[in-house]
Amino acid sequence: MYKPTDSPCFNCYKLFQIIFKLLKYMFFAGSSLALISSCSHSNQVSLNAGTANYSHYPDGGGLVVSAAFAPDGRLWRVVPEKHLVYVDVSSDLGKTFSPPVPLNTESQSIKVSGENRPGIVVDRSGHIYVIYAAESTQPVAIFYSVSKDNGQSFSAPMPLSDKAADANTFQGRFGVDRAGKVHVFWHDERNRTDWRQSGNAIYYTTIDGGNGVSASAQKLSDTLCDCCRIATAFDKDNQAVLFTRFIYPVGIRDHGMLRTQSNGKEPLTWRVTFDDWVIEGCPEHGPAISISDDSRYHIAWFTQGKVRQGLFYGYSDDEGQHFSKPIAFGELKNLPSHPDILAQGKHIILTWTEFDGKKTQLFVMHSNDGGKIWSQPKPIAQFSADADFPLLLSNKQGVFVSWNSKLEGYRLIPLN
């Protein structure tokens, strides 16, 4: 067992609070800035009391929120504040929300960032699942909670990992397979022995609404880039497909794909992007994946490598073994960042943000032929202060961007 202070993530959020603004500019300017710390697990940034949709929150709400549609069309949202995590629901597509219901009755030090964000999903039975990161016996651990009564109450939050008392766990990501089973994937430090070497393991488990964690944590891979979130999808065979940043020889931080196999076979892993980004630190810039009904894989990612820089899109028709020539999108001088992607048949949607030095703009572009030809990028919203990452959601009524900002508040923006 190692001590919390042995972890490279211990208190590194303090360093990132100092260098974040500098980092934001220098990465895109081609800087070779080297980071000593691996990742940040910041305390939640509170919004101003009275901000839209957050006036009924004790601390005024938080910047990093996540949302998900339930089968009945309602929008459920998880809002972490500094010490408590809340869930609320909207029946009018995000215009108004119900009074918040707390998950944790005892105060915790909540740890969030755009990459290490809370998660929420609703299964076909109406069970509501939430994950979030907080300080525990380790500097950071993922907790989960479930509601079986339509969000009126939630189970007492429990650590997700069976080794949460011994090793940091963070960057949790939900995945719901084609049978409706809820999976959780996360970064786990239990296998690290040499803290001078970067790279975490990916673990996962399943959660059942009635019984909680229903399977022992299983390891999927090593050498995961410490602080870039995992993108998840499920293929036609209902196997999990993960797209994430790995650490390859000589410190290259490019993206790879991982696919689980049936009958307990070892998962398959292979490299997907060849941008040759060598950096002594973590970009905190995870990718996105979506698999369309015709089994075409669609991916989007950020890089600052020797080969290419900026945001890129590609597709694959052979289950991720080979991808199309990367297509650049976003205006490089305006710091394009944090893309998300959604495939609905031949209709593919990309969203991302750009910052021109004064304001953050939200962009989208569409393809109606499976990713071969794209519309011109279109700005659909702008915020004047700090903003969260944009996330694509869909239900029977259409496709939406879920986005939050410090001053303007939460918005669910329709794209139809």
C-alpha positions as CSV (number, residue, x, y, z in Angstrom):
1,M,0.0,0.0,0.0
2,Y,1.3,3.4,-0.9
3,K,0.8,6.7,0.9
4,P,-1.4,9.4,-0.7
5,T,1.5,11.7,-0.9
6,D,3.3,9.2,-3.2
7,S,0.7,9.9,-5.9
8,P,1.6,12.4,-8.6
9,C,-2.1,13.5,-8.5
10,F,-1.8,14.6,-4.8
11,N,-2.5,18.3,-4.6
12,C,-1.5,18.8,-8.2
13,Y,-4.6,20.8,-8.8
14,K,-2.9,23.6,-6.9
15,L,-0.2,23.7,-9.6
16,F,-2.7,23.7,-12.4
17,Q,-4.6,26.6,-10.9
18,I,-1.4,28.6,-11.4
19,I,-0.5,27.4,-14.9
20,F,-3.8,26.7,-16.5
21,K,-4.3,30.0,-18.3
22,L,-0.7,30.0,-19.5
23,L,-1.1,26.4,-20.6
24,K,-4.3,27.1,-22.5
25,Y,-2.5,29.6,-24.8
26,M,0.9,27.9,-25.1
27,F,-0.3,24.5,-26.1
28,F,-1.9,25.9,-29.2
29,A,1.0,28.2,-30.0
30,G,3.3,25.2,-30.4
31,S,5.0,25.6,-27.1
32,S,7.2,22.8,-25.7
33,L,6.1,23.6,-22.2
34,A,6.8,20.6,-20.0
35,L,4.6,19.8,-17.1
36,I,5.9,18.1,-14.0
37,S,2.6,17.1,-12.6
38,S,0.3,14.5,-14.2
39,C,-3.2,15.8,-13.8
40,S,-5.6,18.1,-11.9
41,H,-8.4,17.1,-9.7
42,S,-9.7,20.5,-8.7
43,N,-12.3,21.4,-6.2
44,Q,-15.5,22.6,-8.0
45,V,-15.6,26.1,-9.2
46,S,-18.7,27.7,-7.7
47,L,-20.9,29.9,-9.8
48,N,-22.4,33.2,-8.6
49,A,-25.5,32.7,-6.6
50,G,-28.5,33.6,-8.6
51,T,-27.1,32.4,-11.9
52,A,-29.7,31.0,-14.3
53,N,-31.1,27.6,-13.0
54,Y,-28.8,27.6,-9.9
55,S,-30.5,30.1,-7.6
56,H,-31.9,27.2,-5.5
57,Y,-28.5,25.7,-4.9
58,P,-26.8,26.3,-1.6
59,D,-23.4,27.4,-3.2
60,G,-24.9,28.7,-6.4
61,G,-24.3,25.6,-8.5
62,G,-21.1,24.5,-10.3
63,L,-19.5,24.9,-13.7
64,V,-18.8,21.2,-14.5
65,V,-22.2,19.5,-14.9
66,S,-23.4,16.5,-16.8
67,A,-26.8,15.6,-18.1
68,A,-28.7,12.7,-19.7
69,F,-32.1,12.0,-21.2
70,A,-34.3,9.3,-19.6
71,P,-36.4,7.0,-21.8
72,D,-39.4,9.2,-20.9
73,G,-37.7,12.2,-22.5
74,R,-37.0,14.1,-19.2
75,L,-33.5,15.6,-18.8
76,W,-31.6,14.6,-15.6
77,R,-28.6,16.7,-14.5
78,V,-25.9,16.2,-11.9
79,V,-24.5,19.3,-10.3
80,P,-21.5,19.0,-8.0
81,E,-20.7,21.9,-5.6
82,K,-17.7,22.2,-3.4
83,H,-19.0,19.7,-0.7
84,L,-22.2,18.2,-2.0
85,V,-23.5,16.7,-5.2
86,Y,-27.0,17.2,-6.4
87,V,-29.4,15.8,-9.0
88,D,-32.3,17.7,-10.6
89,V,-34.6,17.1,-13.5
90,S,-36.2,19.1,-16.3
91,S,-39.4,18.3,-18.1
92,D,-39.1,21.2,-20.5
93,L,-35.8,20.6,-22.3
94,G,-33.7,22.4,-19.8
95,K,-35.7,25.6,-19.4
96,T,-36.5,24.9,-15.8
97,F,-35.3,22.3,-13.3
98,S,-36.8,20.7,-10.2
99,P,-35.5,21.5,-6.7
100,P,-32.1,19.6,-6.3
101,V,-31.9,16.3,-4.4
102,P,-28.6,15.8,-2.6
103,L,-26.7,12.5,-3.1
104,N,-24.3,12.8,-0.1
105,T,-25.7,13.8,3.2
106,E,-22.2,14.2,4.7
107,S,-19.9,16.8,3.4
108,Q,-17.1,15.6,1.0
109,S,-14.3,17.5,-0.8
110,I,-15.7,17.1,-4.3
111,K,-13.1,16.8,-7.1
112,V,-14.0,17.8,-10.6
113,S,-12.6,19.2,-13.8
114,G,-13.7,19.1,-17.4
115,E,-12.0,15.7,-17.9
116,N,-12.7,14.4,-14.4
117,R,-16.4,15.2,-14.5
118,P,-19.4,13.6,-12.8
119,G,-21.6,11.3,-14.8
120,I,-25.3,10.4,-15.0
121,V,-27.4,7.9,-16.9
122,V,-30.9,6.5,-16.7
123,D,-31.6,2.9,-17.6
124,R,-34.7,1.4,-19.3
125,S,-36.2,0.6,-15.9
126,G,-35.9,4.3,-14.8
127,H,-33.0,3.7,-12.4
128,I,-30.8,6.8,-12.2
129,Y,-27.1,6.3,-11.8
130,V,-24.6,8.9,-10.8
131,I,-20.8,8.9,-10.4
132,Y,-18.5,11.6,-9.1
133,A,-15.0,12.0,-7.7
134,A,-14.2,13.1,-4.2
135,E,-11.4,13.0,-1.6
136,S,-11.5,9.9,0.5
137,T,-8.7,7.8,2.1
138,Q,-6.9,8.6,-1.1
139,P,-6.7,12.1,-2.7
140,V,-9.4,11.1,-5.1
141,A,-11.9,8.3,-5.5
142,I,-15.0,7.7,-7.6
143,F,-18.2,7.3,-5.8
144,Y,-21.5,6.0,-7.2
145,S,-25.1,6.4,-6.1
146,V,-28.4,5.0,-7.5
147,S,-32.0,6.1,-7.3
148,K,-34.8,3.5,-7.6
149,D,-37.7,5.9,-6.8
150,N,-37.6,8.3,-9.8
151,G,-35.0,10.6,-8.3
152,Q,-36.8,11.3,-5.0
153,S,-33.9,9.8,-3.1
154,F,-30.5,8.2,-3.8
155,S,-28.5,5.5,-2.2
156,A,-25.6,6.5,0.1
157,P,-22.6,7.1,-2.2
158,M,-20.2,4.2,-2.2
159,P,-16.7,3.9,-3.6
160,L,-16.9,2.3,-7.1
161,S,-13.5,0.5,-7.0
162,D,-12.8,-2.4,-4.7
163,K,-9.3,-0.8,-4.2
164,A,-10.5,2.7,-3.6
165,A,-8.9,2.8,-0.1
166,D,-5.5,1.9,-1.6
167,A,-5.3,3.6,-5.0
168,N,-6.6,6.8,-6.6
169,T,-9.5,6.3,-9.0
170,F,-10.8,9.1,-11.3
171,Q,-12.0,10.0,-14.8
172,G,-15.0,7.8,-14.5
173,R,-17.1,7.3,-17.7
174,F,-20.5,5.6,-18.1
175,G,-21.3,3.4,-21.0
176,V,-24.7,1.8,-21.6
177,D,-24.6,-1.2,-23.9
178,R,-27.2,-2.3,-26.5
179,A,-28.9,-4.5,-23.9
180,G,-29.3,-1.6,-21.5
181,K,-26.6,-2.7,-19.0
182,V,-24.7,0.1,-17.3
183,H,-20.9,0.0,-17.4
184,V,-18.4,2.3,-15.8
185,F,-14.8,2.7,-17.0
186,W,-12.2,4.7,-15.1
187,H,-8.5,5.5,-14.5
188,D,-7.0,3.4,-11.7
189,E,-3.6,3.6,-10.1
190,R,-3.5,0.3,-8.2
191,N,-0.9,-1.2,-10.5
192,R,1.6,1.6,-10.5
193,T,4.8,0.9,-8.7
194,D,7.3,3.4,-10.2
195,W,5.8,6.9,-9.8
196,R,8.5,8.3,-12.0
197,Q,6.8,6.6,-15.0
198,S,3.5,8.0,-16.3
199,G,0.5,6.0,-17.3
200,N,-2.5,4.5,-15.6
201,A,-4.6,1.4,-16.0
202,I,-8.2,1.3,-17.3
203,Y,-10.6,-0.7,-15.1
204,Y,-14.3,-1.3,-15.5
205,T,-17.3,-2.8,-13.8
206,T,-21.1,-3.0,-14.2
207,I,-23.8,-1.5,-12.0
208,D,-27.3,-3.0,-11.5
209,G,-30.0,-0.7,-10.2
210,G,-31.2,-3.2,-7.7
211,N,-27.9,-4.6,-6.4
212,G,-25.3,-1.9,-7.0
213,V,-21.9,-3.0,-8.3
214,S,-22.6,-6.4,-9.9
215,A,-19.2,-7.5,-11.2
216,S,-15.7,-7.4,-9.8
217,A,-13.5,-4.6,-11.3
218,Q,-11.6,-5.9,-14.3
219,K,-8.5,-4.4,-15.8
220,L,-8.5,-3.6,-19.5
221,S,-5.2,-2.0,-20.3
222,D,-2.1,-0.2,-19.0
223,T,-0.2,3.0,-20.2
224,L,-3.3,5.2,-20.3
225,C,-2.4,8.9,-20.4
226,D,-3.0,10.0,-16.9
227,C,-5.6,12.7,-17.2
228,C,-7.4,12.5,-20.5
229,R,-10.9,11.2,-20.3
230,I,-12.0,7.9,-21.9
231,A,-14.5,7.9,-24.8
232,T,-16.8,4.9,-25.0
233,A,-19.2,3.2,-27.4
234,F,-20.6,-0.3,-28.0
235,D,-20.3,-2.1,-31.4
236,K,-22.8,-4.3,-33.3
237,D,-21.7,-7.3,-31.2
238,N,-22.3,-5.4,-28.0
239,Q,-18.6,-5.2,-27.1
240,A,-17.2,-2.1,-25.4
241,V,-15.1,0.1,-27.7
242,L,-12.9,2.6,-25.9
243,F,-11.0,5.4,-27.6
244,T,-8.5,7.2,-25.5
245,R,-5.0,8.7,-25.3
246,F,-2.2,6.3,-24.5
247,I,1.5,6.7,-23.8
248,Y,3.6,5.1,-26.5
249,P,7.4,4.6,-26.5
250,V,9.6,7.8,-26.2
251,G,6.7,9.6,-24.5
252,I,4.4,9.9,-27.5
253,R,0.8,10.6,-26.3
254,D,-1.3,9.6,-29.2
255,H,-4.7,7.8,-29.3
256,G,-5.5,4.1,-29.3
257,M,-8.5,1.9,-29.4
258,L,-9.5,-0.9,-27.1
259,R,-12.2,-3.5,-27.7
260,T,-13.5,-6.0,-25.2
261,Q,-14.0,-9.6,-26.2
262,S,-16.6,-12.2,-25.1
263,N,-15.9,-15.4,-23.1
264,G,-13.3,-13.7,-20.9
265,K,-10.8,-13.2,-23.7
266,E,-8.2,-10.4,-23.3
267,P,-9.3,-7.1,-24.9
268,L,-7.7,-6.0,-28.1
269,T,-5.8,-2.8,-28.2
270,W,-4.1,-0.9,-31.1
271,R,-2.9,2.5,-32.0
272,V,-5.1,4.7,-34.1
273,T,-3.6,8.2,-34.4
274,F,0.0,8.8,-35.5
275,D,0.5,12.5,-34.6
276,D,3.7,12.0,-32.6
277,W,2.9,14.3,-29.8
278,V,5.8,14.1,-27.3
279,I,5.1,15.9,-24.1
280,E,6.3,15.6,-20.5
281,G,2.8,16.0,-19.0
282,C,-0.8,15.3,-19.7
283,P,-2.8,17.5,-22.1
284,E,-6.1,16.9,-20.2
285,H,-7.8,16.8,-23.6
286,G,-9.7,13.5,-24.2
287,P,-11.2,12.4,-27.5
288,A,-14.7,11.4,-28.7
289,I,-16.2,8.4,-30.4
290,S,-19.6,7.4,-31.9
291,I,-20.5,4.2,-33.8
292,S,-23.3,4.6,-36.3
293,D,-25.9,1.9,-37.2
294,D,-23.9,0.8,-40.2
295,S,-21.0,0.1,-37.9
296,R,-18.9,3.0,-39.2
297,Y,-16.7,4.3,-36.4
298,H,-16.5,8.1,-36.1
299,I,-13.8,9.7,-34.0
300,A,-12.6,13.3,-33.1
301,W,-9.5,14.3,-31.2
302,F,-7.1,17.0,-30.3
303,T,-3.3,16.9,-30.9
304,Q,-0.3,19.2,-30.8
305,G,2.0,16.6,-32.4
306,K,4.8,16.9,-34.9
307,V,2.6,15.6,-37.7
308,R,-0.5,17.7,-37.2
309,Q,-1.9,20.2,-34.7
310,G,-5.5,21.1,-33.7
311,L,-8.8,19.2,-33.9
312,F,-9.3,16.3,-36.3
313,Y,-12.0,13.9,-37.5
314,G,-11.8,10.4,-39.1
315,Y,-14.0,7.4,-39.8
316,S,-13.4,3.7,-40.1
317,D,-15.4,0.9,-42.0
318,D,-13.3,-2.0,-40.6
319,E,-14.0,-1.7,-36.9
320,G,-11.3,0.8,-36.2
321,Q,-8.4,-1.0,-37.8
322,H,-7.9,1.7,-40.5
323,F,-9.3,5.3,-40.6
324,S,-9.8,7.8,-43.3
325,K,-7.4,10.6,-43.8
326,P,-7.8,13.0,-40.8
327,I,-9.9,16.1,-41.5
328,A,-9.0,19.2,-39.6
329,F,-11.8,21.4,-38.2
330,G,-11.9,24.5,-36.1
331,E,-9.9,27.7,-36.5
332,L,-6.5,26.9,-35.1
333,K,-5.7,30.5,-34.1
334,N,-8.8,30.6,-31.9
335,L,-7.8,27.6,-29.8
336,P,-10.4,24.9,-30.9
337,S,-10.8,22.4,-28.2
338,H,-12.8,19.6,-26.5
339,P,-14.8,18.1,-29.4
340,D,-17.8,15.8,-29.1
341,I,-19.3,13.7,-31.8
342,L,-22.7,11.9,-32.4
343,A,-23.6,9.6,-35.2
344,Q,-27.3,8.9,-36.1
345,G,-27.2,6.8,-39.2
346,K,-25.6,8.9,-42.0
347,H,-26.1,12.1,-40.0
348,I,-22.9,12.9,-38.1
349,I,-22.7,16.0,-35.7
350,L,-19.5,17.6,-34.4
351,T,-19.4,20.2,-31.7
352,W,-16.4,22.1,-30.1
353,T,-15.5,25.4,-28.6
354,E,-13.2,28.2,-29.7
355,F,-11.7,31.1,-27.7
356,D,-10.7,34.3,-29.5
357,G,-9.1,36.0,-26.4
358,K,-12.4,37.6,-25.3
359,K,-15.2,35.2,-25.6
360,T,-15.8,31.4,-25.9
361,Q,-17.9,30.4,-28.9
362,L,-19.7,27.1,-29.5
363,F,-19.5,25.6,-33.0
364,V,-21.2,22.7,-34.8
365,M,-21.0,21.2,-38.2
366,H,-22.9,18.4,-39.8
367,S,-22.4,15.6,-42.3
368,N,-25.3,13.8,-44.1
369,D,-23.3,11.2,-45.9
370,G,-21.5,9.4,-43.0
371,G,-18.6,11.8,-42.6
372,K,-17.3,12.3,-46.1
373,I,-18.7,15.8,-46.8
374,W,-19.2,18.4,-44.0
375,S,-21.1,21.6,-43.8
376,Q,-19.3,24.8,-42.9
377,P,-18.7,25.3,-39.2
378,K,-21.5,27.4,-37.6
379,P,-21.3,29.3,-34.3
380,I,-24.5,28.7,-32.3
381,A,-23.8,30.3,-29.0
382,Q,-21.2,32.3,-27.1
383,F,-20.3,32.9,-23.5
384,S,-18.3,35.8,-22.0
385,A,-16.7,33.9,-19.1
386,D,-15.5,30.4,-18.1
387,A,-17.5,27.6,-19.8
388,D,-17.7,23.9,-19.5
389,F,-17.1,21.4,-22.3
390,P,-20.0,20.9,-24.8
391,L,-21.6,17.5,-24.8
392,L,-24.0,16.1,-27.4
393,L,-27.3,14.5,-26.2
394,S,-30.2,13.0,-28.2
395,N,-33.7,11.8,-27.6
396,K,-36.8,11.3,-29.8
397,Q,-37.2,15.0,-30.1
398,G,-33.8,15.5,-31.7
399,V,-30.1,16.3,-31.0
400,F,-29.0,18.9,-28.4
401,V,-25.8,20.4,-27.1
402,S,-25.5,20.4,-23.3
403,W,-23.4,23.4,-22.2
404,N,-22.8,25.4,-19.1
405,S,-21.1,28.7,-18.3
406,K,-20.2,30.7,-15.2
407,L,-22.3,33.7,-16.0
408,E,-25.0,32.7,-18.4
409,G,-25.8,29.4,-16.8
410,Y,-26.9,26.1,-18.2
411,R,-28.3,25.7,-21.7
412,L,-29.6,22.8,-23.7
413,I,-29.3,24.0,-27.3
414,P,-31.4,22.2,-30.0
415,L,-29.6,21.4,-33.3
416,N,-32.6,20.3,-35.4
